[in-house]
Amino acid sequence: MAEENKKTNNKNFRKLDPKKKLLDERVIEFKPVTKVTKGGRRMRFAAVVAVGDGKGLVGIGIGKANEGPDAIKKASLAANKNLVKISLVDGNRTIPHEAYGTCGKSRVMIKPAPKGTGLIAGGAAREILEIAGVKDVTSKSLGSNTKLNVAKATLQALQSEHTPEEIAELRGKKVEEL
C-alpha cells in the first residue's frame, strides 16, 4: 500500500536514464570564472544549460568545474533534476495568456501570438522557449539582460501559465462559464 501511495504522489516525477537521450540540451552561457586567492588566480569554467523535450518539459541547470566539458555535464545533470511541465494550448503551439517573470533585476514578458507568427524573442528567453517547444509567442526582456536571470525569469513566467481548463477546475466551474 505504501508503494502505491509513493507512485500516486509522485505522478509528475520522471526518472531519466542517462544512456537514453530523451531531452535536447542547449548551452545558454559558458564562461571562464576566476577566483583570486593569496597564492594567485584560480581559473574555472561556469555553464548554464537548458534541457527540454519540445513538448512542454523544460529545465535549467548551472555547473562549475575546472574543465569546460565537466562544467557543461554538471549543468546538464542539474537541469535534468529541475524539470518542470508548462502549459501549452492550440496543439502545443502557444501559451494560454500573457505572463511576467522576474529574477533579480531581470523581468521577462511573454504574450501568446497568432498561428504563423513564429518565436519573437531574443537571447536566453529564445533558447528557453525553443527548448520548451513554444512555436508562436512574443517576448520582451525588461531590465537587466544577464543570461542566467533572463532564463530563470522566462521559466518563471512559463510556470505561472494556466490553461482555461485548470482555471475552471480551481474555481469549480465549467470552461463555458468562464
C-alpha positions in Angstrom: 0.0 0.0 0.0 2.9 2.4 0.8 4.4 1.8 -2.6 1.1 2.7 -4.3 1.0 6.0 -2.4 4.5 6.8 -3.5 3.6 6.2 -7.1 0.5 8.3 -7.0 2.1 11.2 -5.0 5.0 11.4 -7.5 3.0 11.3 -10.7 4.9 14.2 -12.2 8.3 12.6 -11.3 10.1 11.2 -14.3 13.3 9.3 -13.9 15.7 9.8 -16.8 18.1 7.2 -18.0 21.4 8.9 -18.8 22.0 6.4 -21.6 18.8 7.3 -23.4 18.9 10.8 -24.8 15.2 11.8 -24.3 15.9 15.5 -23.9 17.6 18.1 -26.1 20.1 20.3 -24.4 21.3 23.8 -25.2 24.2 25.7 -23.6 22.8 29.2 -22.8 26.0 30.6 -21.3 29.6 29.3 -21.0 32.3 31.5 -19.4 35.6 31.3 -17.5 35.4 32.5 -13.9 38.4 33.5 -11.7 38.9 33.3 -8.0 41.7 35.4 -6.7 43.5 33.9 -3.8 46.6 34.7 -1.8 48.5 32.2 -4.0 47.3 33.6 -7.3 44.3 33.3 -9.6 42.3 30.1 -9.9 40.6 29.6 -13.3 37.4 27.5 -13.6 34.5 27.3 -16.0 30.8 28.0 -15.4 28.0 26.8 -17.7 24.2 27.4 -17.8 22.3 24.7 -19.7 18.7 24.3 -20.6 17.1 20.9 -21.4 13.7 20.1 -22.8 11.7 17.7 -24.9 10.0 20.3 -27.1 6.6 19.3 -25.8 6.3 21.4 -22.6 9.0 19.9 -20.4 11.9 22.2 -19.6 14.6 22.7 -17.0 17.6 25.0 -16.3 20.9 23.9 -14.6 24.2 25.6 -13.5 27.5 23.8 -13.3 31.1 24.8 -12.4 34.2 22.8 -12.9 38.0 23.0 -13.6 37.4 21.8 -17.2 34.8 23.1 -19.7 33.1 19.8 -20.7 32.8 18.9 -17.0 31.0 22.1 -16.3 28.5 21.5 -19.1 28.0 17.9 -17.9 27.3 19.1 -14.3 24.9 21.8 -15.6 23.0 19.3 -17.8 22.6 16.9 -14.8 21.3 19.8 -12.7 18.9 20.8 -15.4 17.5 17.2 -15.6 16.8 17.4 -11.9 14.9 20.7 -12.2 12.5 19.8 -14.9 9.0 21.4 -14.9 6.0 20.9 -17.1 4.5 24.1 -18.7 1.0 24.7 -20.1 0.7 24.9 -23.9 -2.5 25.4 -25.9 -3.6 25.3 -29.5 -1.9 22.0 -30.2 1.1 22.7 -28.1 1.8 25.8 -30.2 1.5 28.8 -27.9 0.9 29.8 -24.3 -2.6 30.4 -22.8 -2.2 34.1 -21.7 0.2 36.9 -21.1 2.7 36.4 -18.2 5.6 38.2 -16.5 8.5 36.6 -14.7 11.2 38.1 -12.6 14.6 37.1 -11.3 16.8 39.7 -9.7 16.5 42.9 -11.8 15.6 40.9 -14.9 11.9 40.9 -16.0 10.5 39.0 -18.9 7.1 39.5 -20.5 5.7 36.7 -22.8 2.5 37.0 -24.8 0.6 34.5 -27.0 0.7 35.1 -30.7 -1.4 34.0 -33.7 -0.5 31.0 -35.7 2.4 31.6 -38.1 3.9 34.5 -36.1 6.8 32.4 -35.0 9.0 32.9 -32.0 9.8 36.6 -31.4 12.3 36.6 -28.5 16.0 37.2 -28.1 18.9 35.8 -26.1 18.3 33.4 -23.3 14.5 33.8 -23.4 14.5 32.5 -27.0 16.6 29.5 -26.0 14.2 28.5 -23.2 11.1 29.0 -25.3 12.6 26.9 -28.2 13.6 24.1 -26.0 10.2 24.1 -24.3 8.5 23.7 -27.7 6.7 27.0 -27.9 6.2 27.9 -31.6 4.2 31.2 -31.6 4.9 33.8 -28.9 6.1 37.4 -28.5 8.6 38.1 -25.7 10.3 41.2 -24.3 13.1 41.3 -21.9 12.9 44.2 -19.5 15.6 45.4 -17.0 18.9 43.6 -16.7 19.9 41.3 -19.5 22.0 38.8 -17.5 21.6 35.5 -19.3 21.0 33.4 -16.2 18.5 35.7 -14.7 16.6 36.2 -18.1 16.5 32.4 -18.4 15.1 32.0 -14.9 12.6 34.8 -15.4 11.4 33.2 -18.6 10.9 29.8 -16.9 9.1 31.5 -14.0 6.7 33.2 -16.5 6.1 29.9 -18.2 5.4 28.2 -14.9 2.8 30.8 -14.0 0.7 29.9 -17.1 -2.6 28.2 -16.5 -4.9 26.7 -19.2 -8.6 27.6 -19.2 -9.4 24.0 -18.0 -7.1 24.4 -15.0 -8.7 27.8 -14.0 -12.2 26.4 -14.4 -11.3 23.4 -12.2 -9.8 25.7 -9.5 -13.0 27.8 -9.5 -15.3 24.8 -9.5 -16.9 25.9 -12.8 -17.1 24.7 -16.4 -14.9 26.2 -19.1 -18.1 27.6 -20.9 -19.0 29.5 -17.7 -15.7 31.4 -17.8 
